[in-house]
Amino acid sequence: MATIRDVARLAGVSVATVSRVLNQNGYVNKETEQKVIRAIEQLRYEPNAVARGLAGKQTGTIALILPDITNPFFPEMARGVEDAAQAQGYTVILCNSDDQGQKEKSYIEMLRKKYIDGIIFASNTLGQEDVEQMRSNNIPLVVLDRAPTRQLCSVIRSQNYEGAKLAVRHLLDVGCRKIAHIYGPQELITAKKRLLGYEETVMHFPWYTPSLMVPGHFRVDGGFDAVKELLKRHPDVDGIFCGNDLMAVGALKALYQLGVRVPEDVALIGFDGIGLTELTQPELSTVAQPIYEMGVLAAKVLMETIETGVMEPRLYELEVTLVARESTKRRAEA
């Protein structure tokens, strides 16, 4: 494999001159530049991205740290990040943290040593201290969903509160008389906002009670267990809003096992808009986030920060859309 010294020797110039041509940094006359380019082509020399990054302060590489790649929500988001990054000549390194803070810290340190240009976090454990450390190391950062206590970086999320109200109003519109909520981890701003949207929509009804809210941990098994607990407390529930689609899938399975018909006995709606909701029977209604577009926007905001060097924190809240399917449709027709 050819080195920069081989290129310099063939072109009859110094290594510093080859470096100036590669990085377009400093004056090189046209004739000399053409000699270097011909030598590069003849030797099929490929510059080392990290070595060029040390000189130009950029390596053309960004990282995406996800909490759980097995959740269907995140691969679609990752595709958006990758497509937007590749269009601008960036390479994306994907890291799966398994929701473990220590694993995230290890990734941050490893990426810093590799001279990464910037990081996108879809993190459940990113703390204020982590953000401040990355800022002190001049590592551009964009966060999806969760913002630290003080917003020191750009944050991209959906309208979680408004989306929750949209879901509950849909259940009311199709005739539900007692609506429950299966919620996600309350340390996450997304889950907290969705619970708040539910509660503020139904709290004035005479049937409302806090016992209509049951945790489901944003997991399929959590939604399954939550439905069984919920129907023990309130067997007359006829509508359920799940804080994400994975819990809605688990809830649907539990309702089927209990002999409860969806939507005839209980109307069911989730939140996220993952493709899995179209594969269930019946198909699940959901409040769809623009998942792919969130990834694209995150990449664009990060690349803009990298190019300009301006780390100005901004909050982006993307609109959500009600997708009414079979799990609520029949009740609406009735």
N, C-alpha and C positions, 0 to 999 in steps of 0.2 A: 504494500500500500504506500503510495507516494506521500511525502511529507512537504511542508512548506519550504524546507531547505532544498529539496529536489527541484521544486518549482523555481526557486531563486537561482539555482545553479544552471538550469536549462535556459532560463531567460537572460542570464548574465547580469543579474541585479542583486541587491542585498535583500535579506529576509524582511527588513523594515519596509522596503519598497513594495514587496508582495503584500505585506500586511496592510499598507495604505490602500492598495488597490482593492483588496478584499473588503475592507471596512469603509471604503470611500471616505477616508479621513486623511487630509493632507494633500499637498499638490504632487501630482505625477504627470509628466508630459504625455501627450497622446501616443507617441511612438513607443515609449517605454510601457505604457499601459497595455497596448496591443501585444507586445512581446510577452508580458505576464499572462494575459488572457489565453494566448496561443499555447503557452507552456502548461497552463492549468488544464486546457482541453486535451492536449497531447498526453499528459500524464493521468488524466481523469482524477485529478486531485479534488477531494471533498474536504472543505475546511471543518475543523472540529468546532461544533456549536458552542461548547463551554469555553474553549479558548478564545473564540471571537467574542463571547459574552463578557469575558474579563476585560477586554479592550473596549468594547462598545456598550458595556453595562446591560446588555440584553442577550438572552440565549434563544428567544423564540419559543419558550416552553412555559406553559402554565399548568397548574395542578387543580384538580377537582376532588375534594374530600367529601365523601358521602357517608351517612350513618349506617345504611343497610342496602346493599346492592340487590338483595333478593326481593325488596319491596318494589312492585312494578312501577311505582311512581317515579323512582329515581333513574332507571335506564332511559326513559323518554327525556327527562331533563338533561341527562348526560349527553344524549344525542344532539340536543339543541346547543349545548356548550361546544361540543366537538365540531359541529357543522360551522358555527359562527367563527370559531378559532381557526379552523383550516382555511376558511375563505380569506383570512388575513395573514396566512402563512405561519400560524402558531401550531405547535404540537401540544396535546393534552395528556398529562399523566393522571390516571385514575387511582384514587386511594379509597379503600373501604375501612372505616374506623370501627365498625361494629358497636357504635354508640359508646366507645370506651375513651374517656378523656386522656388516659396515659398513652394510648395508641395514637391519638391525634397529636399529642405533644411530640411523640417520636417522629411522626410524619413531618411535622413542621421543621424539626431540627434537620432531618435528612434532606428535605427540600431546600432548606437554606444553604446547606453545604454544596448542593448541586446548582446553586446560583439560579434558582427558579425565578421567572419574571414576576409572577403573581399567583395568588391562590383564591379559589372560589370554595367557600364552605357551605355545605348543607348540613349543619352541625347541630347536635343536641347538647353538646357539652362545652362548646367554645365559651371561654370566660373573658371577662374584662382584661385580666392580666395577660392573657394570650394575645389579644388584639393590640394592647399597648406594646408588648414585646415585638410583635411584627412591625408595628409602625416605627419603633426605634431602630429596627434593622432595615427600614425602608423597603419592606415587602408589601406591595399593593394587595389589597384584600377586598373581596366582595362577599357578603353573607346572604344566603337564601333563607328566608323565613324568620330566623331568630336573630334579634339584635341584642348585643350586650347591654348592660345597664345604662351606660352612656354611649350614645351612638358615635363611634369614632371611625366608622367605615360605611360604605354604601350598603343598603339593605334592600333586597327584592323579595316581595311576598305578594300573595293574593288578598283580596278583600274577604278575609275570614269571617269577620263579624257580619258584614252585609250578606255573605253567602249563607251563613247559618239562618239568618232571618228569612232569606229566600226559600230555604228548604222547609222551614216550619210553616211559613205561610202557604206553601204548596200543599202540605198535608192538611191544613185547615180548609183550603179551597176545595179539596177533593172530599171533604166531609168528615174528617177525623174529629173525634170528640174528646179524646184523651191521649196526649202525645208525650212520649218519653224520649230521653236522650241518652245515648251511650257515648261517653266522652273519652278523650285521650289524655295523656299525661299532662297535668296542669302546670308543670314547670316549663312547658313549651307554649310560646305565645300563640301559636296556631290553635292548639287545643283550647286554651283559655278563652280566646276570642270567640270560638265557635260555641262554647258552652254559654258564654255571656249573651251571644245573639239568640240562642234558644231560650234562655231564662227570661230575657227582657221581652220576648215576644209572647210568652205564655203566662207570665207571673200574675197577670190580672184576671185570669180565668179561675172560676171557683174550684175546678178540679185540680189545679196545680199544687204540687207538694215537692219539696226537695228530694223525696225518696223516688221520684220518677227519673232521677239522674243516676246512672250506674257507670263505673269505670270499665273501659274495654282495652286500654293500653295501646291503642292503635294497631292491634294484632287480630288475626282471624280467630284464634282461640279465645282472645279476650271478648270479642263480639259474641261468640258462641256461649260462653259462660255468663255474660251479662244478660242475655235474653232469658236464660233460665232463672236467674235471680230476679229479674224484673217482673216476669210473669207470676212468680211466687208472691211478690209484693202487690202487684196490680194486675190481676187476671183480666181486667176490663180494658186494658190498653188497646187502642185500635190504630195507633200510628207510632212509628219509631224513626227518629232522626239519628243516624250514626255519624260520629265526628270524622270518620274517613271510610273509604270504600272497603278496605280490608276487614274492618269490623262489621260492615254491612254484609259482606259475604259470609262471615261467621254467624251473624244473626239470622241470615236466611236459612242456613243449614240447621240451626237450632229450632227455628220455627217449623221447618219441615219435619224434623224428628218428633216434635211435640204435637204434630197433626194440626198446626195452625196454618190456615190458607193465606197466601199472599197473592193479591192484595185484598181478597174478599173479607178476611177477618182482621188482618193487620196490614196497613200500608207501610212501606219501608223505603227509606231514601238514605243515600250515603253522601260523601264529599270527597272530591279529588278529580274524578273523571278518568280513571285508569281503564285500559282496555278490557280488563277482567270483568267489568260490570256488564259487558255485552255478551259474555259467555255463560252467564248463569241462567237458570230457569226458575222463575221468570227473570227477564233482563232487569237489572237494577236501575232505578232512577238515581240521579246523582247531581250534585252541584260541581260542575267541571271547572277546574283551574286550567289556565293556558300553560300547561306543563312545559311543552317544548319551547314556547315563546319565553318563559321564565329563564330557561337555560341560555337561549340566544341573547337575551338582554343582559344576563349576568356576565357572559363572555364579552359583550360589547363594552359594558361599563368598565370591566377590568382592563381590557385592552386600551381603552381611552385613558385610563389612569396611568397605565404603563407608558404610553406614548407621550403624555403631557407632563407626567411627574407630579400632577396635582391630585392630592388625596382629599378631595372635598366630600364629606359624607352626605349622601342623599338617600331619601326613602322613596321607593317605587312600590305602589300598590296596584296590581293588575286586576281588571274586572273578571268576575266569574259568571258562569252561565248555567241556568237550570236546564237539565236534560231529563225530561219526563219520559219514563219507559213503563214497562208492564207492571212493575212492582207498585205503582201508584195509579196506573192508567184506568183499570177497570172500575175502581172506586170513583174516579172522576166521571166516567160515563154514567155510572149509576146516579 
